[in-house]
Amino acid sequence: MRRILGYIAALMAPLLLAGCLLTPGKFTSGLDIDADGSFTFTYEGEVFMLGMSGLMNMAAATDEEFAAEDCFDDSYEVRECTAEEIQEQKDQWEADAERRAQDKAGEAEMMKAMLGGLDPTDPEAVDEFVARLAKQKGWKSVVHRGDGVFDVAYEISGKMDRNFQFPVLERTQGLQPFVVVVVRNDNTVRVDAPGFASQEQSGMTGLMGMAAMGEAPKPDAANMPNVPMPDGIFTVTTDAEILTNNTEEGPTMSGGKRVLSWKITPRTDKAPETLLQLD
């Protein structure tokens, strides 16, 4: 198990330093755009924040106690280590203690900066984070279920006279948006949902997807944070002209409007996208 945790920690370290990782879980999301530019965007379901999960603590715990690594023979087969080899490993582990402590402290400060001053190891950080969201327009409900998993309800309406993206979290850096809407000078609107595509998300999604397919170690669930996988529906509803889209079936009709729908799973490898022509 220590080897598996070390494997996961090594994969996740660049992501921890790159910023606060946010991914969808089970959700329903929709963007309704009228030809006159009026819009309503909704997202209801799970959001997972790595910085608020137990993964940082899990990664930090992988080297708290010395444990001998495998030794190999000339054919690269695992063999029993000699007492001298184990002692050498232990001496090196002890010599690296100060460096490990400095690395952990640096990563903790980096994550704190990415979270706008919130310390993810502080039990009160979650309450402060929820309070921040409650101040922002659109967040109707935010409930922390534990291990960085939030149940949220978000809805906002407006006019497509400027660009839009979701989510935007006050004072928080390094977020990849789930949905981005760009308004062009020719009155076309491009909708992209990079956060709903596994290949464009995080190493966490990729790692868990690999584990599900048997391509990576499968740690005992009791030792892993509760990581929800993307599982939902994203729809764009409009009475504007659809110039391009990458749905499987193309638009359908409902209530006098065209409907584009994408089923999102951990295996979704293309971000939903469409280009609309407004009046």
C-alpha positions in Angstrom: 0.0 0.0 0.0 2.9 2.4 0.7 4.2 1.9 -2.8 0.7 2.6 -4.3 0.3 5.8 -2.2 3.7 6.9 -3.3 2.8 6.3 -6.9 -0.3 8.4 -6.6 1.5 11.1 -4.7 4.1 11.3 -7.4 1.5 11.7 -10.1 -0.4 14.3 -8.2 2.5 16.5 -7.0 2.7 18.7 -10.1 -1.1 19.2 -9.9 -0.9 20.3 -6.3 1.8 22.8 -7.2 0.0 24.0 -10.3 -3.2 25.0 -8.5 -6.4 24.1 -6.9 -7.9 21.2 -8.8 -11.6 21.2 -9.3 -13.6 18.5 -11.1 -17.2 17.5 -11.6 -18.9 14.4 -10.1 -22.5 13.5 -10.7 -24.2 16.5 -12.1 -26.8 18.0 -14.5 -25.8 21.2 -16.2 -27.5 23.3 -18.8 -27.0 26.5 -20.8 -30.1 28.1 -22.4 -29.3 30.9 -24.9 -31.9 32.9 -26.8 -31.2 34.4 -30.1 -31.4 37.9 -28.5 -28.5 36.9 -26.2 -30.5 36.3 -23.0 -29.1 33.2 -21.2 -29.5 31.1 -18.1 -26.8 28.7 -16.9 -27.3 26.0 -14.3 -25.1 23.4 -12.6 -26.5 21.1 -10.0 -24.6 18.2 -8.4 -21.2 17.3 -7.1 -18.0 19.3 -7.3 -14.7 17.8 -6.1 -11.9 20.1 -4.8 -8.5 18.3 -4.4 -7.2 21.0 -2.1 -10.0 20.2 0.4 -9.6 16.4 0.1 -7.5 14.0 2.2 -5.1 13.4 -0.7 -2.5 15.9 0.5 -2.4 14.3 3.9 -2.3 10.9 2.4 0.6 11.8 0.2 2.4 13.4 3.1 2.0 10.2 5.2 3.7 8.0 2.6 7.1 8.6 4.1 6.4 9.3 7.8 7.8 5.9 8.7 10.7 4.1 7.1 9.8 1.1 5.0 12.4 -0.8 2.9 12.0 -0.7 -0.9 12.3 -3.8 -3.0 15.7 -5.1 -4.1 16.3 -6.7 -7.5 18.6 -9.3 -8.9 20.5 -9.0 -12.2 17.3 -10.1 -14.1 15.4 -7.3 -12.4 13.4 -9.8 -10.4 12.4 -8.9 -6.9 14.6 -10.5 -4.2 15.0 -10.3 -0.5 17.1 -7.4 0.6 20.2 -8.0 2.7 20.6 -6.4 6.1 23.3 -4.1 4.7 21.0 -2.9 1.9 18.1 -2.2 4.3 20.4 -0.2 6.5 21.7 1.8 3.6 18.1 2.6 2.6 17.3 3.6 6.1 20.4 5.9 6.4 19.4 7.6 3.1 15.8 8.0 4.3 17.0 9.6 7.5 19.4 11.9 5.7 16.6 13.1 3.5 14.3 13.9 6.4 15.0 17.7 6.4 14.5 17.9 2.6 11.2 16.1 2.8 10.0 18.4 5.6 10.9 21.5 3.5 9.1 20.1 0.5 6.0 19.5 2.5 6.1 22.9 4.0 6.6 24.5 0.6 3.7 22.5 -1.0 1.4 23.5 1.9 2.2 27.2 1.5 1.7 26.9 -2.3 -1.7 25.3 -1.9 -2.6 27.9 0.7 -1.8 30.7 -1.7 -3.8 29.0 -4.5 -6.8 28.8 -2.1 -6.6 32.5 -1.4 -5.1 32.1 2.1 -7.2 29.1 3.2 -5.2 26.4 4.9 -6.6 23.1 3.6 -5.4 21.3 6.7 -7.5 23.7 8.9 -10.9 22.1 9.8 -12.5 25.6 9.7 -11.2 26.2 6.1 -14.2 24.4 4.6 -16.7 26.7 6.4 -14.8 29.8 5.3 -14.7 28.5 1.7 -18.5 27.9 1.7 -19.0 31.3 3.2 -17.0 32.8 0.3 -19.2 31.1 -2.3 -22.4 32.2 -0.5 -21.3 35.8 -1.2 -21.0 35.2 -4.9 -24.0 35.6 -7.2 -25.4 32.4 -8.6 -24.4 30.0 -5.8 -27.8 28.9 -4.4 -26.6 26.1 -2.2 -23.2 24.7 -1.2 -22.9 21.8 1.2 -19.6 20.0 2.0 -20.2 16.3 2.2 -16.6 15.5 3.3 -13.2 14.7 1.6 -13.5 17.8 -0.6 -16.8 16.7 -2.2 -19.4 19.5 -2.3 -23.0 19.3 -3.3 -23.9 22.5 -5.1 -26.7 24.3 -6.9 -25.8 27.1 -9.1 -27.9 29.3 -11.4 -27.3 32.6 -13.1 -29.0 34.6 -15.8 -27.9 37.5 -17.9 -27.1 38.8 -21.3 -24.5 37.5 -23.7 -22.8 40.9 -24.1 -19.5 39.6 -22.5 -17.6 36.3 -21.9 -18.8 33.9 -19.2 -17.2 31.0 -17.4 -18.1 28.6 -14.6 -16.9 28.2 -12.0 -15.2 31.4 -10.9 -14.2 31.3 -7.2 -13.2 34.4 -5.4 -9.5 34.7 -4.6 -8.9 31.1 -5.8 -6.2 30.5 -8.5 -5.4 27.8 -10.9 -8.9 26.6 -11.7 -9.8 25.0 -15.0 -13.3 26.1 -15.9 -16.0 23.6 -16.6 -17.8 25.8 -19.1 -16.5 28.8 -21.1 -18.7 31.0 -23.3 -16.9 33.5 -25.6 -18.8 36.3 -27.4 -17.3 37.3 -30.8 -17.5 40.6 -32.7 -19.7 39.0 -35.4 -22.4 38.2 -32.8 -21.5 34.5 -32.7 -21.1 32.7 -29.4 -18.7 29.8 -28.9 -19.5 27.4 -26.0 -16.8 25.1 -24.8 -16.8 22.7 -21.8 -13.2 21.7 -21.1 -13.9 20.6 -17.6 -16.2 17.9 -18.8 -13.6 16.1 -20.9 -11.3 13.6 -19.1 -8.3 14.1 -21.3 -8.4 17.8 -20.6 -9.0 17.5 -16.9 -6.6 16.3 -14.3 -4.2 13.5 -13.6 -6.7 12.5 -10.9 -9.4 11.7 -13.5 -6.9 9.9 -15.7 -5.4 7.9 -12.8 -8.8 6.8 -11.5 -9.8 5.9 -15.1 -6.7 3.8 -15.5 -7.4 2.1 -12.2 -11.0 1.3 -13.4 -9.5 -0.3 -16.5 -6.9 -2.3 -14.7 -4.0 -0.2 -15.9 -3.0 1.2 -12.6 -2.8 0.0 -9.0 -6.2 -0.1 -7.2 -5.7 1.1 -3.7 -8.2 0.0 -1.0 -11.1 2.5 -1.0 -10.6 3.0 2.7 -7.2 4.6 2.1 -8.4 6.9 -0.7 -10.2 10.2 -0.5 -13.8 10.0 -1.8 -13.2 11.1 -5.4 -16.4 11.3 -7.5 -16.0 10.6 -11.2 -17.6 12.8 -13.9 -21.1 11.5 -14.6 -23.7 13.8 -16.0 -25.5 15.5 -18.8 -24.6 18.9 -20.3 -27.2 20.5 -22.6 -27.3 23.7 -24.6 -30.8 24.9 -25.5 -31.3 27.6 -28.0 -33.5 29.2 -30.6 -30.4 30.7 -32.3 -28.8 29.2 -35.4 -26.4 26.3 -34.6 -23.4 26.8 -36.8 -21.2 23.9 -35.5 -21.4 21.3 -32.7 -19.7 18.0 -31.8 -22.6 16.0 -30.3 -23.1 12.4 -31.4 -26.7 12.8 -32.7 -26.9 16.5 -33.5 -29.7 18.8 -32.3 -33.2 17.7 -31.4 -36.3 19.9 -30.8 -38.1 20.6 -27.5 -40.5 23.4 -26.7 -39.7 25.2 -30.0 -36.0 25.2 -29.3 -33.0 23.2 -30.5 -31.3 21.1 -27.9 -27.7 19.8 -28.0 -26.9 17.1 -25.4 -23.7 15.5 -24.3 -23.4 12.5 -21.9 -20.3 13.0 -19.7 -18.5 10.0 -18.2 -14.8 9.4 -17.1 -14.2 8.2 -20.7 -15.4 11.4 -22.4 -12.3 12.5 -24.4 -13.7 15.4 -26.3 -14.9 18.6 -24.7 -18.4 19.6 -25.7 -18.4 22.5 -28.0 -20.8 24.5 -30.2 -20.9 27.7 -32.2 -24.2 29.7 -32.2 -25.2 32.7 -34.4 -27.3 35.2 -32.4 -29.6 37.8 -34.0 
